[in-house]
Amino acid sequence: MTRSAEDRLTGLGITLPTPPAGVANYLPYVQSGALVFISGQISQSEQGPIRGRLGDGFSVDEGRAAARASAVSLIAQLKAACGGDLSRLVRVVKLTGFVACTPEFTEHPQVINGASDLFVEVFGDAGRHARAAVGSASLPLGVAVEVEGVFEIA
């Protein structure tokens, strides 16, 4: 018997947050045909935004955890887009990760692995995706990471 994404989330000790609504003139996600485009999800925990800047006192491990937190929010938005049924996911198509960092920082891929790894842990082979990892001088609210994604659903 194959474990569901919900079972895997539970096994990982992850409870999905209530997906936040957009805070400006944009939508948290848009569906076009079988594709769902989810707006960037900032790194945040139950305590609030995860702030920091890689290469300036914020470690790669902390960045990886921040990327994982962004991925949890993406999954929450995906669940909303799927009408509450994560089994509708066909595949994770692409993630784009933004890392707040100094100009000298070059380990963006290692940071965004925190998000990529979670998608594979939760969705198995359907979680494997194309990806970009980009450095940024700053991100909204001073967060360390923001990740957006494209997903195919049934």
Secondary structure, 3 states (H helix, E strand, C coil): CCCCHHHHHHHCCCCCCCCCCCCCCCCCEEEECCEEEEEEEECEECCEECECCECCCECHHHHHHHHHHHHHHHHHHHHHHCCCCHHHEEEEEEEEEEEEECCCCCCHHHHHHHHHHHHHHHHHHHHCCEEEEEEECCCHHHECEEEEEEEEEC
